[in-house]
Amino acid sequence: MLLHSHPGPPEPPRLITIQSARRHNFLLSLHCEPCGRHQHVDGATLPIIPKAVCLGELWLAGRFRCAGCRRPATQLDVIERELSLNVKREVWRLGDPLVPERLRRHWRWDPWDRKDWPAWFKRR
């Protein structure tokens, strides 16, 4: 007989926070569909935010903008650079049906912020 500490589905994989992106110097690749631009941002250059905010939350709030047209980026790729290999760790894409579910599952298991989906959208 197996005893589980949490009933229900397992904890989702942790989303990458802005602090983690800064610390591990991830590469952020921003794509703008309206003007067709691609831009790369080093994680070390991201601003310091005292709260644990995941990159997906910032992307959804429109904090990552195109350098050309200044519109919110339609896609954000979080890339981990290891020796000679680049690995996409997260992809946030406009119109992707899994974006809300990933964030909802993240917030349900988040031990610090205790966010819920309706309250987050009311603040925006």
TIVO-2410 file (N, C-alpha, C; in nm, 3 decimals):
# residues 124
REC num residu      c1      c2      c3 atome chaine
REC   1      M   0.084  -0.117   0.000     N      A
REC   1      M   0.000   0.000   0.000    CA      A
REC   1      M   0.088   0.123   0.000     C      A
REC   2      L   0.066   0.213  -0.095     N      A
REC   2      L   0.144   0.336  -0.105    CA      A
REC   2      L   0.067   0.452  -0.044     C      A
REC   3      L   0.137   0.530   0.034     N      A
REC   3      L   0.076   0.649   0.092    CA      A
REC   3      L   0.134   0.771   0.022     C      A
REC   4      H   0.049   0.861  -0.021     N      A
REC   4      H   0.092   0.982  -0.088    CA      A
REC   4      H   0.075   1.100   0.006     C      A
REC   5      S   0.169   1.193  -0.001     N      A
REC   5      S   0.159   1.310   0.084    CA      A
REC   5      S   0.058   1.410   0.031     C      A
REC   6      H   0.034   1.410  -0.102     N      A
REC   6      H  -0.061   1.502  -0.163    CA      A
REC   6      H  -0.164   1.421  -0.241     C      A
REC   7      P  -0.292   1.439  -0.211     N      A
REC   7      P  -0.391   1.373  -0.296    CA      A
REC   7      P  -0.404   1.448  -0.428     C      A
REC   8      G  -0.444   1.379  -0.530     N      A
REC   8      G  -0.464   1.445  -0.658    CA      A
REC   8      G  -0.344   1.433  -0.749     C      A
REC   9      P  -0.341   1.518  -0.853     N      A
REC   9      P  -0.234   1.507  -0.953    CA      A
REC   9      P  -0.099   1.548  -0.896     C      A
REC  10      P   0.009   1.501  -0.956     N      A
REC  10      P   0.142   1.536  -0.906    CA      A
REC  10      P   0.173   1.683  -0.930     C      A
REC  11      E   0.269   1.733  -0.856     N      A
REC  11      E   0.311   1.872  -0.871    CA      A
REC  11      E   0.367   1.893  -1.012     C      A
REC  12      P   0.328   2.001  -1.080     N      A
REC  12      P   0.380   2.026  -1.214    CA      A
REC  12      P   0.527   2.065  -1.209     C      A
REC  13      P   0.598   2.053  -1.321     N      A
REC  13      P   0.738   2.098  -1.321    CA      A
REC  13      P   0.744   2.247  -1.289     C      A
REC  14      R   0.846   2.285  -1.215     N      A
REC  14      R   0.859   2.425  -1.174    CA      A
REC  14      R   0.886   2.514  -1.295     C      A
REC  15      L   0.819   2.629  -1.298     N      A
REC  15      L   0.841   2.725  -1.405    CA      A
REC  15      L   0.962   2.811  -1.370     C      A
REC  16      I   1.028   2.862  -1.472     N      A
REC  16      I   1.151   2.939  -1.452    CA      A
REC  16      I   1.113   3.080  -1.408     C      A
REC  17      T   1.168   3.122  -1.295     N      A
REC  17      T   1.142   3.256  -1.243    CA      A
REC  17      T   1.244   3.354  -1.300     C      A
REC  18      I   1.216   3.482  -1.281     N      A
REC  18      I   1.308   3.584  -1.331    CA      A
REC  18      I   1.442   3.577  -1.256     C      A
REC  19      Q   1.438   3.542  -1.125     N      A
REC  19      Q   1.562   3.528  -1.050    CA      A
REC  19      Q   1.646   3.412  -1.103     C      A
REC  20      S   1.581   3.303  -1.136     N      A
REC  20      S   1.653   3.187  -1.191    CA      A
REC  20      S   1.712   3.219  -1.328     C      A
REC  21      A   1.637   3.292  -1.410     N      A
REC  21      A   1.687   3.329  -1.543    CA      A
REC  21      A   1.809   3.420  -1.530     C      A
REC  22      R   1.809   3.509  -1.430     N      A
REC  22      R   1.924   3.596  -1.407    CA      A
REC  22      R   2.044   3.515  -1.357     C      A
REC  23      R   2.019   3.430  -1.259     N      A
REC  23      R   2.127   3.354  -1.195    CA      A
REC  23      R   2.195   3.257  -1.292     C      A
REC  24      H   2.116   3.189  -1.374     N      A
REC  24      H   2.171   3.088  -1.465    CA      A
REC  24      H   2.198   3.144  -1.605     C      A
REC  25      N   2.176   3.274  -1.623     N      A
REC  25      N   2.201   3.343  -1.750    CA      A
REC  25      N   2.136   3.271  -1.868     C      A
REC  26      F   2.006   3.244  -1.854     N      A
REC  26      F   1.932   3.187  -1.966    CA      A
REC  26      F   1.925   3.288  -2.079     C      A
REC  27      L   1.904   3.241  -2.199     N      A
REC  27      L   1.885   3.326  -2.314    CA      A
REC  27      L   1.735   3.332  -2.344     C      A
REC  28      L   1.680   3.453  -2.353     N      A
REC  28      L   1.539   3.470  -2.386    CA      A
REC  28      L   1.529   3.510  -2.532     C      A
REC  29      S   1.450   3.438  -2.605     N      A
REC  29      S   1.431   3.467  -2.747    CA      A
REC  29      S   1.288   3.519  -2.764     C      A
REC  30      L   1.276   3.645  -2.805     N      A
REC  30      L   1.146   3.710  -2.823    CA      A
REC  30      L   1.111   3.713  -2.971     C      A
REC  31      H   0.989   3.677  -3.003     N      A
REC  31      H   0.941   3.677  -3.141    CA      A
REC  31      H   0.820   3.768  -3.149     C      A
REC  32      C   0.818   3.852  -3.253     N      A
REC  32      C   0.704   3.941  -3.276    CA      A
REC  32      C   0.643   3.904  -3.411     C      A
REC  33      E   0.523   3.850  -3.406     N      A
REC  33      E   0.458   3.809  -3.529    CA      A
REC  33      E   0.417   3.926  -3.619     C      A
REC  34      P   0.362   4.036  -3.565     N      A
REC  34      P   0.319   4.145  -3.654    CA      A
REC  34      P   0.432   4.203  -3.740     C      A
REC  35      C   0.551   4.225  -3.681     N      A
REC  35      C   0.658   4.284  -3.762    CA      A
REC  35      C   0.765   4.183  -3.802     C      A
REC  36      G   0.759   4.059  -3.755     N      A
REC  36      G   0.850   3.954  -3.797    CA      A
REC  36      G   0.990   3.962  -3.736     C      A
REC  37      R   1.007   4.034  -3.628     N      A
REC  37      R   1.140   4.047  -3.566    CA      A
REC  37      R   1.166   3.936  -3.464     C      A
REC  38      H   1.294   3.905  -3.449     N      A
REC  38      H   1.341   3.813  -3.347    CA      A
REC  38      H   1.448   3.888  -3.267     C      A
REC  39      Q   1.442   3.875  -3.137     N      A
REC  39      Q   1.535   3.947  -3.050    CA      A
REC  39      Q   1.582   3.851  -2.942     C      A
REC  40      H   1.708   3.861  -2.903     N      A
REC  40      H   1.763   3.778  -2.795    CA      A
REC  40      H   1.802   3.867  -2.678     C      A
REC  41      V   1.769   3.822  -2.557     N      A
REC  41      V   1.800   3.896  -2.434    CA      A
REC  41      V   1.872   3.801  -2.340     C      A
REC  42      D   1.987   3.843  -2.289     N      A
REC  42      D   2.058   3.762  -2.189    CA      A
REC  42      D   1.986   3.771  -2.056     C      A
REC  43      G   1.974   3.658  -1.989     N      A
REC  43      G   1.907   3.655  -1.860    CA      A
REC  43      G   1.973   3.743  -1.755     C      A
REC  44      A   2.104   3.760  -1.764     N      A
REC  44      A   2.176   3.840  -1.665    CA      A
REC  44      A   2.136   3.988  -1.672     C      A
REC  45      T   2.079   4.032  -1.784     N      A
REC  45      T   2.042   4.173  -1.799    CA      A
REC  45      T   1.898   4.202  -1.755     C      A
REC  46      L   1.825   4.100  -1.711     N      A
REC  46      L   1.686   4.121  -1.668    CA      A
REC  46      L   1.682   4.202  -1.539     C      A
REC  47      P   1.575   4.279  -1.519     N      A
REC  47      P   1.566   4.360  -1.397    CA      A
REC  47      P   1.548   4.274  -1.272     C      A
REC  48      I   1.586   4.329  -1.159     N      A
REC  48      I   1.571   4.259  -1.031    CA      A
REC  48      I   1.430   4.283  -0.980     C      A
REC  49      I   1.357   4.175  -0.956     N      A
REC  49      I   1.222   4.182  -0.900    CA      A
REC  49      I   1.225   4.101  -0.771     C      A
REC  50      P   1.185   4.161  -0.658     N      A
REC  50      P   1.199   4.091  -0.530    CA      A
REC  50      P   1.108   3.968  -0.514     C      A
REC  51      K   0.993   3.965  -0.582     N      A
REC  51      K   0.903   3.850  -0.571    CA      A
REC  51      K   0.945   3.740  -0.666     C      A
REC  52      A   0.903   3.618  -0.636     N      A
REC  52      A   0.927   3.504  -0.725    CA      A
REC  52      A   0.821   3.505  -0.834     C      A
REC  53      V   0.853   3.568  -0.947     N      A
REC  53      V   0.760   3.579  -1.059    CA      A
REC  53      V   0.815   3.497  -1.174     C      A
REC  54      C   0.732   3.409  -1.230     N      A
REC  54      C   0.781   3.328  -1.341    CA      A
REC  54      C   0.778   3.409  -1.471     C      A
REC  55      L   0.863   3.371  -1.564     N      A
REC  55      L   0.874   3.442  -1.691    CA      A
REC  55      L   0.744   3.438  -1.770     C      A
REC  56      G   0.667   3.331  -1.756     N      A
REC  56      G   0.539   3.320  -1.824    CA      A
REC  56      G   0.439   3.426  -1.777     C      A
REC  57      E   0.443   3.456  -1.647     N      A
REC  57      E   0.355   3.561  -1.594    CA      A
REC  57      E   0.392   3.697  -1.652     C      A
REC  58      L   0.522   3.724  -1.658     N      A
REC  58      L   0.567   3.852  -1.714    CA      A
REC  58      L   0.535   3.862  -1.862     C      A
REC  59      W   0.551   3.752  -1.935     N      A
REC  59      W   0.517   3.752  -2.078    CA      A
REC  59      W   0.368   3.776  -2.097     C      A
REC  60      L   0.284   3.709  -2.017     N      A
REC  60      L   0.139   3.724  -2.029    CA      A
REC  60      L   0.096   3.866  -1.994     C      A
REC  61      A   0.167   3.931  -1.903     N      A
REC  61      A   0.135   4.069  -1.865    CA      A
REC  61      A   0.186   4.171  -1.967     C      A
REC  62      G   0.258   4.125  -2.070     N      A
REC  62      G   0.307   4.216  -2.174    CA      A
REC  62      G   0.436   4.286  -2.138     C      A
REC  63      R   0.514   4.230  -2.046     N      A
REC  63      R   0.638   4.295  -2.003    CA      A
REC  63      R   0.753   4.276  -2.102     C      A
REC  64      F   0.744   4.175  -2.190     N      A
REC  64      F   0.847   4.155  -2.291    CA      A
REC  64      F   0.796   4.215  -2.421     C      A
REC  65      R   0.863   4.318  -2.471     N      A
REC  65      R   0.816   4.393  -2.587    CA      A
REC  65      R   0.914   4.383  -2.703     C      A
REC  66      C   0.860   4.396  -2.824     N      A
REC  66      C   0.939   4.396  -2.947    CA      A
REC  66      C   1.024   4.523  -2.951     C      A
REC  67      A   1.146   4.511  -2.996     N      A
REC  67      A   1.236   4.627  -3.007    CA      A
REC  67      A   1.195   4.719  -3.122     C      A
REC  68      G   1.123   4.667  -3.220     N      A
REC  68      G   1.086   4.747  -3.335    CA      A
REC  68      G   0.954   4.820  -3.317     C      A
REC  69      C   0.846   4.744  -3.301     N      A
REC  69      C   0.712   4.804  -3.297    CA      A
REC  69      C   0.662   4.831  -3.155     C      A
REC  70      R   0.736   4.787  -3.054     N      A
REC  70      R   0.703   4.807  -2.912    CA      A
REC  70      R   0.575   4.736  -2.868     C      A
REC  71      R   0.524   4.644  -2.947     N      A
REC  71      R   0.410   4.563  -2.906    CA      A
REC  71      R   0.459   4.449  -2.818     C      A
REC  72      P   0.370   4.388  -2.739     N      A
REC  72      P   0.411   4.270  -2.661    CA      A
REC  72      P   0.456   4.156  -2.753     C      A
REC  73      A   0.558   4.085  -2.712     N      A
REC  73      A   0.610   3.973  -2.790    CA      A
REC  73      A   0.503   3.864  -2.800     C      A
REC  74      T   0.489   3.805  -2.917     N      A
REC  74      T   0.388   3.700  -2.935    CA      A
REC  74      T   0.441   3.562  -2.892     C      A
REC  75      Q   0.573   3.549  -2.879     N      A
REC  75      Q   0.631   3.423  -2.835    CA      A
REC  75      Q   0.758   3.451  -2.755     C      A
REC  76      L   0.775   3.375  -2.648     N      A
REC  76      L   0.895   3.384  -2.565    CA      A
REC  76      L   0.953   3.244  -2.550     C      A
REC  77      D   1.076   3.225  -2.592     N      A
REC  77      D   1.147   3.098  -2.573    CA      A
REC  77      D   1.253   3.119  -2.466     C      A
REC  78      V   1.256   3.031  -2.367     N      A
REC  78      V   1.358   3.036  -2.262    CA      A
REC  78      V   1.458   2.926  -2.293     C      A
REC  79      I   1.582   2.966  -2.323     N      A
REC  79      I   1.684   2.872  -2.371    CA      A
REC  79      I   1.797   2.863  -2.270     C      A
REC  80      E   1.830   2.740  -2.234     N      A
REC  80      E   1.943   2.714  -2.144    CA      A
REC  80      E   2.065   2.684  -2.230     C      A
REC  81      R   2.173   2.757  -2.202     N      A
REC  81      R   2.297   2.737  -2.279    CA      A
REC  81      R   2.391   2.650  -2.197     C      A
REC  82      E   2.422   2.533  -2.251     N      A
REC  82      E   2.515   2.442  -2.185    CA      A
REC  82      E   2.626   2.407  -2.284     C      A
REC  83      L   2.747   2.438  -2.251     N      A
REC  83      L   2.864   2.412  -2.333    CA      A
REC  83      L   2.835   2.446  -2.479     C      A
REC  84      S   2.814   2.348  -2.563     N      A
REC  84      S   2.787   2.377  -2.705    CA      A
REC  84      S   2.643   2.342  -2.743     C      A
REC  85      L   2.557   2.324  -2.642     N      A
REC  85      L   2.421   2.280  -2.667    CA      A
REC  85      L   2.321   2.382  -2.612     C      A
REC  86      N   2.223   2.420  -2.692     N      A
REC  86      N   2.114   2.507  -2.647    CA      A
REC  86      N   1.988   2.424  -2.633     C      A
REC  87      V   1.924   2.432  -2.516     N      A
REC  87      V   1.804   2.354  -2.489    CA      A
REC  87      V   1.689   2.449  -2.455     C      A
REC  88      K   1.576   2.436  -2.527     N      A
REC  88      K   1.458   2.517  -2.494    CA      A
REC  88      K   1.394   2.459  -2.369     C      A
REC  89      R   1.390   2.539  -2.264     N      A
REC  89      R   1.331   2.493  -2.138    CA      A
REC  89      R   1.182   2.524  -2.131     C      A
REC  90      E   1.143   2.641  -2.181     N      A
REC  90      E   1.002   2.680  -2.181    CA      A
REC  90      E   0.971   2.756  -2.310     C      A
REC  91      V   0.849   2.740  -2.358     N      A
REC  91      V   0.801   2.816  -2.473    CA      A
REC  91      V   0.665   2.874  -2.435     C      A
REC  92      W   0.653   3.006  -2.445     N      A
REC  92      W   0.526   3.075  -2.419    CA      A
REC  92      W   0.483   3.137  -2.552     C      A
REC  93      R   0.371   3.089  -2.607     N      A
REC  93      R   0.328   3.130  -2.740    CA      A
REC  93      R   0.183   3.177  -2.735     C      A
REC  94      L   0.157   3.289  -2.801     N      A
REC  94      L   0.022   3.343  -2.811    CA      A
REC  94      L  -0.067   3.243  -2.882     C      A
REC  95      G  -0.182   3.213  -2.825     N      A
REC  95      G  -0.275   3.119  -2.885    CA      A
REC  95      G  -0.252   2.975  -2.844     C      A
REC  96      D  -0.148   2.948  -2.766     N      A
REC  96      D  -0.120   2.812  -2.719    CA      A
REC  96      D  -0.221   2.777  -2.609     C      A
REC  97      P  -0.303   2.673  -2.628     N      A
REC  97      P  -0.406   2.644  -2.528    CA      A
REC  97      P  -0.350   2.597  -2.394     C      A
REC  98      L  -0.224   2.556  -2.389     N      A
REC  98      L  -0.168   2.506  -2.264    CA      A
REC  98      L  -0.114   2.616  -2.174     C      A
REC  99      V  -0.103   2.740  -2.222     N      A
REC  99      V  -0.049   2.850  -2.141    CA      A
REC  99      V  -0.132   2.873  -2.015     C      A
REC 100      P  -0.266   2.891  -2.026     N      A
REC 100      P  -0.343   2.913  -1.903    CA      A
REC 100      P  -0.336   2.796  -1.807     C      A
REC 101      E  -0.335   2.674  -1.860     N      A
REC 101      E  -0.331   2.557  -1.773    CA      A
REC 101      E  -0.197   2.546  -1.700     C      A
REC 102      R  -0.087   2.576  -1.771     N      A
REC 102      R   0.045   2.572  -1.705    CA      A
REC 102      R   0.051   2.672  -1.591     C      A
REC 103      L   0.003   2.795  -1.614     N      A
REC 103      L   0.005   2.897  -1.509    CA      A
REC 103      L  -0.090   2.861  -1.395     C      A
REC 104      R  -0.207   2.809  -1.427     N      A
REC 104      R  -0.302   2.772  -1.323    CA      A
REC 104      R  -0.244   2.663  -1.233     C      A
REC 105      R  -0.182   2.562  -1.293     N      A
REC 105      R  -0.121   2.455  -1.214    CA      A
REC 105      R  -0.003   2.507  -1.133     C      A
REC 106      H   0.072   2.599  -1.189     N      A
REC 106      H   0.186   2.658  -1.117    CA      A
REC 106      H   0.136   2.733  -0.994     C      A
REC 107      W   0.031   2.814  -1.011     N      A
REC 107      W  -0.018   2.894  -0.898    CA      A
REC 107      W  -0.082   2.807  -0.792     C      A
REC 108      R  -0.143   2.697  -0.830     N      A
REC 108      R  -0.205   2.609  -0.732    CA      A
REC 108      R  -0.100   2.550  -0.638     C      A
REC 109      W   0.019   2.524  -0.690     N      A
REC 109      W   0.124   2.463  -0.610    CA      A
REC 109      W   0.224   2.565  -0.556     C      A
REC 110      D   0.205   2.693  -0.585     N      A
REC 110      D   0.301   2.795  -0.545    CA      A
REC 110      D   0.291   2.819  -0.395     C      A
REC 111      P   0.394   2.787  -0.316     N      A
REC 111      P   0.383   2.799  -0.171    CA      A
REC 111      P   0.396   2.941  -0.118     C      A
REC 112      W   0.437   3.037  -0.200     N      A
REC 112      W   0.462   3.171  -0.148    CA      A
REC 112      W   0.354   3.271  -0.186     C      A
REC 113      D   0.320   3.281  -0.312     N      A
REC 113      D   0.230   3.387  -0.355    CA      A
REC 113      D   0.082   3.355  -0.336     C      A
REC 114      R   0.046   3.229  -0.340     N      A
REC 114      R  -0.093   3.186  -0.324    CA      A
REC 114      R  -0.188   3.258  -0.420     C      A
REC 115      K  -0.148   3.267  -0.544     N      A
REC 115      K  -0.228   3.337  -0.644    CA      A
REC 115      K  -0.341   3.248  -0.693     C      A
REC 116      D  -0.446   3.312  -0.733     N      A
REC 116      D  -0.550   3.239  -0.803    CA      A
REC 116      D  -0.581   3.315  -0.931     C      A
REC 117      W  -0.627   3.243  -1.030     N      A
REC 117      W  -0.643   3.296  -1.165    CA      A
REC 117      W  -0.731   3.420  -1.172     C      A
REC 118      P  -0.852   3.423  -1.115     N      A
REC 118      P  -0.937   3.543  -1.127    CA      A
REC 118      P  -0.875   3.666  -1.058     C      A
REC 119      A  -0.816   3.647  -0.942     N      A
REC 119      A  -0.757   3.761  -0.871    CA      A
REC 119      A  -0.641   3.821  -0.949     C      A
REC 120      W  -0.562   3.736  -1.017     N      A
REC 120      W  -0.448   3.789  -1.092    CA      A
REC 120      W  -0.496   3.877  -1.207     C      A
REC 121      F  -0.602   3.835  -1.276     N      A
REC 121      F  -0.652   3.913  -1.388    CA      A
REC 121      F  -0.722   4.040  -1.343     C      A
REC 122      K  -0.780   4.044  -1.224     N      A
REC 122      K  -0.844   4.165  -1.174    CA      A
REC 122      K  -0.742   4.275  -1.148     C      A
REC 123      R  -0.620   4.237  -1.112     N      A
REC 123      R  -0.515   4.337  -1.082    CA      A
REC 123      R  -0.457   4.397  -1.208     C      A
REC 124      R  -0.475   4.339  -1.324     N      A
REC 124      R  -0.412   4.388  -1.447    CA      A
REC 124      R  -0.493   4.495  -1.512     C      A
***
